[in-house]
Amino acid sequence: MLDLSILIGGEAGQGVQTVGEVLSRILIRSGFFVFSIQDYHSRIRGGHNFTQIRFSGQPVGALSEKIDILVCLNQETYDLHFSSVKDSGVILGSFSPFHAELSIVRFIPLDFEKIAQEVGNKLYANMVAIGTLMGVLGLDQAVALSYVDELLGKKGEDIAGANKRALGKGLSSIQLINNPVLLDRKTFPEKNPHLFILTGNEALGLGAICAGCTFYSAYPMTPSTGIMNYVATRASKYGILVEQAEDEIAAINMAIGASFAGARSMTATSGGGFCLMTEGLGLAAMTETPIVVVEAQRPGPSTGLPTRTSQGDLEFVLSASQDEFPRFVFAPRDPQNAIDVMVRAFNLTDRFQVPAIVLSDQYLADSAWTFQDLSLQEDGVSLQVSSALDDYRRYVITGDGISPRALPGEGNGVVIFDSDEHDEFGH
């Protein structure tokens, strides 16, 4: 079975992420299953970035150790990743190779920026690189042009046309080289219109939507920001209010207030932001207010390493905030599990009126899996509330330890919310 890995590298600002996203979707529309991961620095320009894509005719859920094709948008990519290229591999780039071992792989000299200048701007070098990869892989140009139209058509014919010309230039440049094609189209799987790609962050956002989330507040913090972006772009369709708060303290307190008023609410952050949220987490616990918090882990104390992956915060979230109180803690393993975990987290925080924390990390957040279908194994449930009668006691002691929850304004009773020690009425 066909199974290849591609690594595209350059510096931040060269459009490495765009190459990965566009190529992934072209491969999927050609019938392949794709798994990809981004590696990037926490700055807008400079620093080595790369995207690695593994594709096959059958589902894949991890990377390969060795690379079949290395695309170098700069010299540094070659220096850092040459040792990972298979003996039968191919390297594309415009640098001056100096490894004696280069004879065991095939080097195709292409100056992506120079070719892009022929289109009008060196910024199109990333689209040129996609065109060369299409030539090396023997992909259908019509599939790529169709996707570029879909992706950039709204930006106007000038932009879409220039990108399509850059893609064509890359393809024609590689076709001038003898025997550049690695793959035979006869080995390609049949095109499957039901394949789609989903990142971990997108799955967490989709799970929140499936759970009936109606309020989302957060302060952007890598690698959790993608969840807010996903939910915000669908907020009007699904009746969700999304609020970008001024900081993490405000974000969790907004979510608690929304939940008190009857919204299914959540917030998301990373370890440093979760530190600021811990007093708010205690407020949710003391007032018995349902809330879901996603904590996307990253390495190191303080600001740490914003764009690297880690799974070191479990002990922290288990004991966060003062004293002790019950909480749910989840750690999804892939997008399918992430969807189910989010629905379960909303259901359980609502039922038991204690916080639910979902642990993520940069690897889950930014990796992308290809699926043919997804199932929803957890059913969303309706909000568990009752009417406030005249003698309503928000914190009445019950046999199962769960007090009846009512919303302010629903019924004749007064709903009191108190973070201090209180009696059954909330005083």
Stockholm file with secondary structure:
# STOCKHOLM 1.0

chainA/1-427         MLDLSILIGGEAGQGVQTVGEVLSRILIRSGFFVFSIQDYHSRIRGGHNFTQIRFSGQPVGALSEKIDILVCLNQETYDLHFSSVKDSGVILGSFSPFHAELSIVRFIPLDFEKIAQEVGNKLYANMVAIGTLMGVLGLDQAVALSYVDELLGKKGEDIAGANKRALGKGLSSIQLINNPVLLDRKTFPEKNPHLFILTGNEALGLGAICAGCTFYSAYPMTPSTGIMNYVATRASKYGILVEQAEDEIAAINMAIGASFAGARSMTATSGGGFCLMTEGLGLAAMTETPIVVVEAQRPGPSTGLPTRTSQGDLEFVLSASQDEFPRFVFAPRDPQNAIDVMVRAFNLTDRFQVPAIVLSDQYLADSAWTFQDLSLQEDGVSLQVSSALDDYRRYVITGDGISPRALPGEGNGVVIFDSDEHDEFGH
#=GR chainA/1-427 SS CCEEEEEEEEETTSCHHHHHHHHHHHHHHTTCEEEEEEECCSSSSSSEEEEEEEEESSCCCSCCSSEEEEEESSHHHHHHHGGGEEEEEEEEESSCCCCGGGGGSEEEECCHHHHHHHHTCGGGHHHHHHHHHHHHHTCCHHHHHHHHHHHHGGGCHHHHHHHHHHHHHHHHHHHTSSSCCCCCGGGSCCCCTTCEEEEHHHHHHHHHHHTTCCEEEECCCTTSHHHHHHHHTTHHHHTCEEEECSSHHHHHHHHHHHHHTTCCEEEEEEHHHHHHHHHHHHHHHHHTCCCEEEEEECSSSTTCCTTSCCCCCHHHHHHCSSSCCCCEEECCCSHHHHHHHHHHHHHHHHHHCSCEEEEEEHHHHHCEEEESCCCCCSCCCCCCCEEECTTCCTTCCCTTSCCCCEEEEEESSCCCCCSSSCCTTCC
#=GC SS_cons         CCEEEEEEEEETTSCHHHHHHHHHHHHHHTTCEEEEEEECCSSSSSSEEEEEEEEESSCCCSCCSSEEEEEESSHHHHHHHGGGEEEEEEEEESSCCCCGGGGGSEEEECCHHHHHHHHTCGGGHHHHHHHHHHHHHTCCHHHHHHHHHHHHGGGCHHHHHHHHHHHHHHHHHHHTSSSCCCCCGGGSCCCCTTCEEEEHHHHHHHHHHHTTCCEEEECCCTTSHHHHHHHHTTHHHHTCEEEECSSHHHHHHHHHHHHHTTCCEEEEEEHHHHHHHHHHHHHHHHHTCCCEEEEEECSSSTTCCTTSCCCCCHHHHHHCSSSCCCCEEECCCSHHHHHHHHHHHHHHHHHHCSCEEEEEEHHHHHCEEEESCCCCCSCCCCCCCEEECTTCCTTCCCTTSCCCCEEEEEESSCCCCCSSSCCTTCC
//
